Amino acid sequence: MQGFTKAMVLCGAALALCLAAPAYAKNIKAELSQKQQSAAALEKKSKELNNELGSLKTKLVGTAATLRATEDKLAETDRALKDLQARKEATQKILYKDHDALGGLVAAAGKFQRTPKPQLLLLGNPLDSARAAMVMKGMIPALHGHATEMQVQLKEMARIENQITAQQAEQTLALKKLKGQQEDVAELLKTRKGIYEKTESERQQQEREVAALAKEAKTLEELERKLAEKARAEEKAALARAKKQGTPVARSRASGPLPSGLVQPVAGSVYTGFGATDDIGATSEGITFTARAGAMVVTPLAGSVKFAGPFQKYKQIVIIEHTGGYHSLIAGLGRIDTVVGAKLDAGEPVGTAEKTESKIYYELRRGGEPVNPRQSMVAQRKQDKS
């Protein structure tokens, strides 16, 4: 009887499972369908974000280029004003010198004219008196010459003053234009930041990994090496995943020729060139540019941001990886406007120069070795101005 009861229980359980199986399968199918829909929605959202970001990048690069042209113009007016001020000071020195000389001659001539001739003859040797009279007679052309020279210098001074006024007016207009352009860029950067924040969790993970590397690295070279190793590991993992899924993935070249058309990272002039001796007596492995306070800084080449933040004595820095085994280092930033993992187009803003000491250091490396980017930058600048 007990065996019969046990058999009945087992049959009942089996029957219950048979009855529940269709419902269970239905639930699995519904869950699978829901996941597929979620994946499709995420993929659609990702494409929309990429399209939005791509359109924004185009606008941002164009607006940034216009702003940089204004900053270039302001740099030119700054140099012109300094040159004009130096010429003004030099002209003033000549005027003061001529004024003193002319004043002395006029005083001597007045004294000679006021002295009666009989008294002049009694003052000394008649021969000396005659010589004095001849000197005073020759003084007239000298007086005339100094007066003429003063007139020339006064005209030059007036011309320089007019040029200074014109340059100042031009600078005022450029500054007004710059303010509007800076507001446009700030608005675009705000929009870009909003898009970045939509992928916040992935970005934060990358930033944590990079922060850990920065903590371990004792020198900039070591940090760059660790980031390169991380990039190689990520590429290897991506290739393995692609192979497993049967998806083709383009492998980045280990090295390549110097990219053409590098965008100068900041509007300004070269302070220390590649290979020159820098302020601490070391050979520079990059280029240091002087820039206006708060000037916009852009990436010279398209690439992916591998590091963005403070690092030891270099303050705020950005490291960008490019194709062909290249990467860029930009240091001296007062503010950073990009994030780790961001994909940037050439000429896209990464931050601004400091408000006080406006020097931006740029370094281009290939396979860890410094490369002189100057020739490619000069060629691009000439093309931009033509």
Beta strands, then each sheet from edge to edge (+ up, - down):
strand 1: 268-272
strand 2: 287-291
strand 3: 296-298
strand 4: 303-310
strand 5: 316-321
strand 6: 326-336
strand 7: 343-344
strand 8: 349-353
strand 9: 359-366
strand 10: 369-371
sheet 1: 1+ 2- 9+ 6- 5+ 4- 7+
sheet 2: 1+ 2- 9+ 10-
sheet 3: 1+ 2- 9+ 6- 8+ 3-
end
